[in-house]
Amino acid sequence: MTDLTPDELLSTTRAVRRRLDLSRPVSRELIEQCLALALQAPSGGNRQRWSFVVVTDPAKRAALGELYRTGFGRYRSQGIGTSRSEPAPRSDAQARILRSAQYLADHMHEVPALVVPCMSPRTDGAPVVEQASAFGSILPAAWSFMLAARARGLGTAWTTVHLFHEREAADVLGIPYDDVMQVALIPVAHTVGTDFRPGPRRDLTEVVHWDDWGAGTA
Ligand SMILES: Cc1cc2nc3c(=O)[nH]c(=O)nc-3n(C[C@H](O)[C@H](O)[C@H](O)COP(=O)(O)O)c2cc1C
């Protein structure tokens, strides 16, 4: 276990890509500890309609890695959405993230464990209230998993682009696609070193509105 304070844990749990140790296996016990903590997260009505598929089998990791790489290529050329695509990289920082993300795409199959959080039922085309309830019922658990991992010297990254090929990934993992929706693919590995710094973020004053959206933040 690292000796991070709660604030250090919350501010230094980053998307780890280049510093994933691809040569060191992650024990089942460590992953189960993180998942047990994840299950303490809240979910709508405490319904806990979540599942987590942990993938360590080399052939399945290779298949998921291939789907991820193809999905990442599509993201680079088209962005995520059909109506509003992601802007092309505008700054050095964004270009750095893209290079780091490409590294992960090239090595996803080598990451010792891949965790796929899932929700049931699917919410394709559902109203926002239903989408928010479904995704809001899995995100806290998945983030708890990532925090617990960081506390144990493991690195993770929230990724989504394999979902361009969600059905194929469901086939690889035996997930019943019609009932169960994958929400992410989280690579898990020991980190190379445990020292991480807080990330670049917009200023509080730019994003917080007190009482009224238009009233400014001062
Ligand atoms: C919803 C969501 C989707 C993401 N999808 C990907 C992805 O497909 N591939 C990837 O490399 N990173 C992905 N990320 C990681 C973000 O790029 C990363 O969290 C962000 O750049 C901030 O970096 P930091 O977490 O290290 O501070 C995703 C993050 C979120 C929250």
The ligand as an SDF file (V2000), in Angstrom:
LIG
                    3D

 31 33  0  0  0  0  0  0  0  0999 V2000
  -15.2850    9.3260  -20.3700 C   0  0  0  0  0  0  0  0  0  0  0  0
  -13.8000    9.2170  -20.5940 C   0  0  0  0  0  0  0  0  0  0  0  0
  -13.3420    8.5690  -21.7270 C   0  0  0  0  0  0  0  0  0  0  0  0
  -11.9750    8.4260  -21.9560 C   0  0  0  0  0  0  0  0  0  0  0  0
  -11.5610    7.6890  -23.0250 N   0  0  0  0  0  0  0  0  0  0  0  0
  -10.2360    7.4690  -23.1940 C   0  0  0  0  0  0  0  0  0  0  0  0
   -9.7870    6.5960  -24.2220 C   0  0  0  0  0  0  0  0  0  0  0  0
  -10.5710    5.9760  -24.9500 O   0  0  0  0  0  0  0  0  0  0  0  0
   -8.4500    6.4200  -24.3530 N   0  0  0  0  0  0  0  0  0  0  0  0
   -7.5410    7.0370  -23.5340 C   0  0  0  0  0  0  0  0  0  0  0  0
   -6.3260    6.8300  -23.7120 O   0  0  0  0  0  0  0  0  0  0  0  0
   -7.9500    7.8590  -22.5380 N   0  0  0  0  0  0  0  0  0  0  0  0
   -9.2660    8.0720  -22.3410 C   0  0  0  0  0  0  0  0  0  0  0  0
   -9.6890    8.8650  -21.2870 N   0  0  0  0  0  0  0  0  0  0  0  0
   -8.6980    9.4700  -20.3740 C   0  0  0  0  0  0  0  0  0  0  0  0
   -8.6110   10.9950  -20.5180 C   0  0  0  0  0  0  0  0  0  0  0  0
   -7.9550   11.3000  -21.7110 O   0  0  0  0  0  0  0  0  0  0  0  0
   -7.8440   11.5640  -19.3150 C   0  0  0  0  0  0  0  0  0  0  0  0
   -8.5380   11.2640  -18.1340 O   0  0  0  0  0  0  0  0  0  0  0  0
   -7.6750   13.0650  -19.4380 C   0  0  0  0  0  0  0  0  0  0  0  0
   -6.8200   13.3540  -20.5040 O   0  0  0  0  0  0  0  0  0  0  0  0
   -7.1190   13.6960  -18.1790 C   0  0  0  0  0  0  0  0  0  0  0  0
   -5.8960   13.1010  -17.8490 O   0  0  0  0  0  0  0  0  0  0  0  0
   -5.6100   12.6540  -16.3500 P   0  0  0  0  0  0  0  0  0  0  0  0
   -6.7220   11.6920  -15.9920 O   0  0  0  0  0  0  0  0  0  0  0  0
   -4.2690   11.9850  -16.3740 O   0  0  0  0  0  0  0  0  0  0  0  0
   -5.6060   13.8630  -15.5150 O   0  0  0  0  0  0  0  0  0  0  0  0
  -11.0440    8.9890  -21.0390 C   0  0  0  0  0  0  0  0  0  0  0  0
  -11.5120    9.6260  -19.8820 C   0  0  0  0  0  0  0  0  0  0  0  0
  -12.8690    9.7270  -19.6530 C   0  0  0  0  0  0  0  0  0  0  0  0
  -13.3370   10.3640  -18.3680 C   0  0  0  0  0  0  0  0  0  0  0  0
  1  2  1  0
  2  3  1  0
  2 30  2  0
  3  4  2  0
  4  5  1  0
  4 28  1  0
  5  6  2  0
  6  7  1  0
  6 13  1  0
  7  8  2  0
  7  9  1  0
  9 10  1  0
 10 11  2  0
 10 12  1  0
 12 13  2  0
 13 14  1  0
 14 15  1  0
 14 28  1  0
 15 16  1  0
 16 17  1  0
 16 18  1  0
 18 19  1  0
 18 20  1  0
 20 21  1  0
 20 22  1  0
 22 23  1  0
 23 24  1  0
 24 25  2  0
 24 26  1  0
 24 27  1  0
 28 29  2  0
 29 30  1  0
 30 31  1  0
M  END
$$$$
